[in-house]
Amino acid sequence: MSMPLKFQFQFAGVDFHRPSSPHRKWLRIGLMTVAALLACVTYWFYLHHLTHGAHPVVRVAPPVPPAITTPAKAVPAAPSAPAAVAATVAANSSVAGAVVKSAKPRIVVVGNVLVEAVENVATAAKAKMTPTAAPVTAVPVIETVPVTVTKVVPLKPVAPRPMRVRTEQERLELAGATAMASVIELADRYPDSYGFEAGDFLSNAKLGAAVPVYTIEESGRAGYQPGQAIKPLLKPAPRWVFPVMMGDRICCMVEVQKTGRDYVPGKGSKSLAMAWNKITGKWPAEAGFHPLLVVNPAVPGYYFTVPELPAQNITDVSEMFYLHPDTSPAEVILASWR
């Protein structure tokens, strides 16, 4: 009687004959993994052989450009050099050809090295055969630069620009305009204090002609006799007044004094303008009267005199603010000035 033989395998005490054995399962997985790795390695070697197969490489030497010779005298070369160089080149070339043909694909690099050596030997031989030019000594060339002599013409001195000198009258009027500008600036805030009315436009104000001011010296005052003419005793004082006019109306008077050589603008006076309006209204120039302003440096205020009146007179301008103004005798005022 024959019995079927069962395959029994046991390694290191592990039983592999049972299909349900876990060790049998892991053995199967290990074998499959090893087989897969071997297949991958084999395929990789196959691809590497296809892509990196050695092929014979034949290098072609680039053509050597002809040497450029110069008309300078050439140095003669040794007669035996060309033949020796040619034989050496031929021998090396034949050896290189035999090596290239008989070498295996993986050692073609050795042939390339030999070819490069042959090319270097040939290049050196041709360099020896090429005549070299003798060194040329440069001769310095001296260039002559023409020198141009320029005549220097002295510049004429520029005359200074002449400055216009103002006359005394112009300087006086300029000081009066400056004084009026100061008054207009103040009148913009206090128009009534300087004789302007509500409907006046300050931009329409104008400066009138200068009114001279006179004085009587101490000697004239001391020796004055009643009835003596006043006009010959009057001397110009270093002072003027300018009327600031709005149309035909005098709004105020501005003062200008002369100090040394300078004309100094002064302040404005509304009361003097009002008094002067009454004086010129009572004794107008159309009737032949020419009132004059008089000052005493030691006494503040202004006085006036009308020389055309029969009685000689000097009157304080404040008299014109009374209800019935009248002139004062000259001897009375001059006596008060002593």
C-alpha positions in Angstrom: 0.0 0.0 0.0 1.4 3.3 -1.1 0.6 6.6 0.7 0.9 10.0 -0.8 4.0 11.8 0.4 3.4 15.2 1.9 6.0 17.9 1.6 7.2 18.7 4.9 9.7 21.5 5.5 11.0 22.7 8.8 13.7 25.3 9.4 14.9 26.3 12.8 12.0 24.7 14.5 9.4 26.4 12.3 6.9 24.3 10.5 6.1 25.5 7.0 3.9 22.6 5.8 0.7 24.1 7.1 -1.0 26.5 4.7 -2.3 28.6 7.5 1.2 29.0 9.0 2.1 32.7 9.4 5.7 31.9 8.8 4.8 30.5 5.4 3.0 33.7 4.5 6.0 35.9 5.3 8.4 33.6 3.4 6.2 34.0 0.3 6.2 37.8 0.6 10.0 37.8 1.1 10.6 35.7 -2.0 8.3 37.9 -4.1 10.1 41.0 -2.9 13.5 39.6 -3.8 12.3 38.6 -7.2 10.9 42.1 -7.9 14.2 43.7 -6.8 16.2 41.4 -9.1 13.9 42.2 -12.0 14.3 46.0 -11.4 18.1 45.8 -11.2 18.2 43.7 -14.4 16.0 46.2 -16.2 18.1 49.1 -15.0 21.3 47.5 -16.3 19.6 46.9 -19.7 18.6 50.6 -20.0 22.0 51.8 -18.9 23.6 49.6 -21.6 21.3 51.1 -24.2 21.9 54.8 -23.3 25.6 54.7 -22.3 27.0 52.4 -24.9 30.5 53.4 -26.0 30.9 54.4 -29.6 34.1 55.2 -31.4 34.7 59.0 -31.7 36.8 60.4 -34.5 38.0 64.0 -33.8 38.7 66.2 -36.8 41.4 68.7 -36.2 40.4 72.3 -37.0 42.1 73.9 -40.0 45.1 76.0 -39.0 44.8 79.6 -40.5 47.7 80.6 -42.7 50.3 82.6 -40.9 50.5 86.3 -41.7 53.9 87.3 -42.8 55.4 90.8 -42.7 57.9 92.3 -45.1 60.5 92.2 -42.4 63.6 90.0 -43.0 62.8 86.3 -42.2 65.2 84.1 -40.1 66.1 81.0 -42.2 65.2 77.6 -40.5 67.3 74.5 -40.3 67.1 72.4 -43.5 66.5 69.1 -41.7 63.6 70.3 -39.5 60.8 70.0 -42.1 61.6 66.4 -43.0 61.9 65.3 -39.4 58.7 67.0 -38.4 56.9 65.4 -41.4 58.1 61.9 -40.5 57.2 62.4 -36.9 53.7 63.5 -37.9 53.2 60.6 -40.3 54.4 58.0 -37.8 52.2 59.4 -35.0 49.2 59.6 -37.4 49.6 55.9 -38.4 50.0 54.8 -34.8 47.0 56.8 -33.9 44.9 55.3 -36.7 45.9 51.8 -35.7 45.1 52.4 -32.1 41.7 53.9 -33.0 40.8 51.0 -35.2 41.9 48.3 -32.9 40.8 49.8 -29.6 37.7 48.7 -28.0 34.7 51.1 -27.6 35.4 51.7 -23.9 39.0 52.8 -24.3 38.6 55.3 -27.2 39.7 58.0 -24.7 43.2 56.8 -25.1 43.1 57.4 -28.8 41.7 60.9 -28.3 44.6 61.7 -26.1 47.1 60.4 -28.7 45.4 62.5 -31.4 45.7 65.6 -29.3 49.4 64.9 -28.7 49.9 64.6 -32.5 48.1 67.9 -33.1 50.2 69.6 -30.5 53.4 68.3 -32.2 52.2 69.4 -35.7 51.3 72.8 -34.4 54.7 73.2 -32.8 56.5 72.2 -36.0 54.5 74.7 -38.1 55.3 77.4 -35.6 59.0 76.6 -36.0 58.7 76.7 -39.8 56.9 80.1 -39.9 59.4 82.9 -40.3 59.2 85.4 -37.4 59.3 89.1 -38.1 62.2 91.1 -36.8 61.4 93.5 -34.0 60.7 97.0 -35.4 62.1 99.8 -33.3 59.6 102.7 -33.1 61.0 106.0 -33.9 59.5 108.7 -31.7 57.8 111.4 -33.8 57.8 114.9 -32.4 54.8 116.8 -33.5 55.1 120.6 -33.8 52.1 122.5 -32.5 51.8 126.0 -33.9 51.6 128.6 -31.2 49.2 131.4 -31.8 50.0 134.7 -30.2 46.8 136.5 -29.2 47.0 140.2 -28.6 45.5 141.1 -25.2 43.4 144.2 -25.5 42.8 145.9 -22.2 39.2 146.2 -21.2 37.9 149.7 -20.9 36.7 150.5 -17.5 32.9 150.5 -17.3 31.6 153.8 -16.2 29.5 153.6 -13.1 25.8 154.1 -13.7 25.0 157.6 -12.8 22.6 157.9 -9.9 19.8 160.4 -10.2 20.0 163.0 -7.4 16.7 164.3 -6.3 16.2 168.0 -6.0 15.2 169.7 -2.7 11.7 170.1 -3.9 11.4 166.5 -4.9 12.7 165.3 -1.5 10.2 167.6 0.2 7.3 166.2 -1.8 8.5 162.6 -1.2 8.4 163.2 2.5 5.0 164.7 2.3 3.7 161.6 0.3 5.2 159.4 3.0 3.4 161.3 5.8 0.1 161.1 3.9 0.5 157.3 3.5 0.9 157.0 7.2 -2.2 159.1 7.8 -4.2 157.0 5.3 -3.2 153.8 7.0 -4.5 155.2 10.4 -7.6 156.7 8.8 -8.6 153.3 7.6 -9.3 152.5 11.2 -10.2 156.0 12.5 -11.5 158.0 9.5 -13.2 160.7 11.6 -10.0 161.5 13.5 -8.4 162.6 10.3 -11.3 164.5 8.7 -12.7 161.8 6.4 -16.4 161.3 6.1 -18.4 158.0 5.8 -18.7 158.2 2.0 -15.1 159.0 1.3 -12.9 156.5 -0.5 -9.4 156.7 1.0 -7.9 155.7 -2.4 -9.2 159.0 -3.9 -7.3 161.1 -1.4 -4.6 163.4 -2.9 -1.7 165.4 -1.6 -2.0 169.2 -2.1 0.7 171.7 -2.6 3.1 172.4 0.2 2.2 175.4 2.5 5.4 177.1 3.8 5.6 178.0 7.4 7.4 181.2 8.7 8.9 182.4 11.9 10.1 185.7 13.5 13.6 185.7 14.9 14.3 186.9 18.5 15.8 190.2 17.3 12.7 191.0 15.3 10.4 190.3 18.2 12.5 192.4 20.6 12.6 195.5 18.5 9.1 195.5 17.1 7.1 198.7 17.2 3.3 198.9 17.0 2.1 199.4 13.4 5.4 198.1 12.0 4.9 195.8 8.9 5.0 192.1 9.8 5.9 190.6 6.4 9.5 191.9 6.3 10.2 190.2 9.7 9.0 186.8 8.5 11.8 184.2 7.9 11.2 180.7 6.3 11.1 178.0 9.0 12.4 174.5 8.4 8.8 173.3 8.4 6.0 172.7 5.9 2.4 171.4 5.9 0.7 169.5 3.1 -3.1 169.4 2.8 -4.6 166.0 2.3 -7.6 166.7 0.1 -10.7 164.8 -0.8 -11.8 166.6 -3.9 -11.8 170.3 -3.0 -12.1 169.7 0.7 -9.1 169.6 3.0 -9.4 166.7 5.3 -6.2 167.1 7.4 -2.7 168.6 7.3 0.5 166.5 7.5 3.8 168.0 8.7 7.3 167.8 7.3 10.3 169.1 9.1 13.9 169.5 7.9 16.5 168.2 10.2 20.0 168.9 8.9 19.8 167.6 5.3 16.9 165.3 5.8 13.2 165.8 5.4 11.3 164.0 8.1 7.6 163.1 7.7 5.4 164.2 10.6 2.0 163.5 12.0 -1.4 164.6 10.6 -3.7 167.2 12.2 -7.4 167.5 11.6 -7.8 170.7 13.7 -5.2 172.6 11.7 -7.0 171.6 8.5 -10.3 172.8 9.9 -8.8 176.1 10.9 -7.0 176.6 7.6 -10.3 176.0 5.7 -12.0 178.8 7.7 -9.0 181.1 7.2 -8.9 180.7 3.5 -12.7 180.9 3.4 -12.8 184.2 5.2 -9.8 185.7 3.5 -9.7 184.0 0.1 -7.0 184.4 -2.5 -9.6 185.6 -5.1 -10.1 188.7 -2.9 -6.4 189.4 -2.9 -5.6 187.9 0.5 -2.7 185.5 1.1 -2.7 184.2 4.7 0.6 182.9 6.0 1.3 180.3 8.8 3.7 181.4 11.5 5.3 179.4 14.3 7.4 180.1 17.4 9.8 177.2 18.1 9.5 177.9 21.8 5.7 177.9 21.7 3.6 175.0 20.6 0.9 175.4 18.0 0.4 177.4 14.8 -0.4 181.1 14.2 -1.4 182.9 11.1 -1.1 186.5 9.7 -2.9 188.2 6.8 -0.4 190.9 5.6 -3.0 192.6 3.3 -5.2 193.7 6.3 -4.7 197.3 7.4 -3.9 196.4 11.0 -0.8 194.3 11.4 -1.9 191.0 13.0 -0.7 187.6 14.3 -3.4 185.3 15.4 -3.5 181.9 17.0 -5.3 179.4 14.7 -7.5 178.3 17.6 -9.3 181.7 17.3 -11.0 180.4 14.2 -13.1 178.0 16.3 -14.9 180.7 18.1 -18.3 182.0 17.0 -17.0 185.4 15.8 -13.3 184.9 15.0 -11.1 188.0 14.6 -7.4 188.8 14.2 -5.1 189.7 17.1 -2.7 192.7 17.1 0.8 191.8 16.2 2.4 193.7 19.1 0.4 191.7 21.6 1.4 188.3 20.3 5.1 189.3 19.8 5.1 190.7 23.4 3.9 187.3 24.7 6.7 185.5 22.8 9.5 187.5 24.6 
